[in-house]
């Protein structure tokens, strides 16, 4: 797992990358929460493991909240 930050118009946007062996492709995950709450790390660990076990990288991104 790697964490890093992008900057968009001066606003930092956090990201977490879960790498998989093989790397068939990358799935992007934007957290839920109706634009008010939540975080990129709220995806349950069994889901993260299921995705990466099947060979897909998982990139979890924050977005600007209300």
Order of alpha helices (4+ residues) and beta strands (2+ residues): beta-beta-beta-alpha-beta
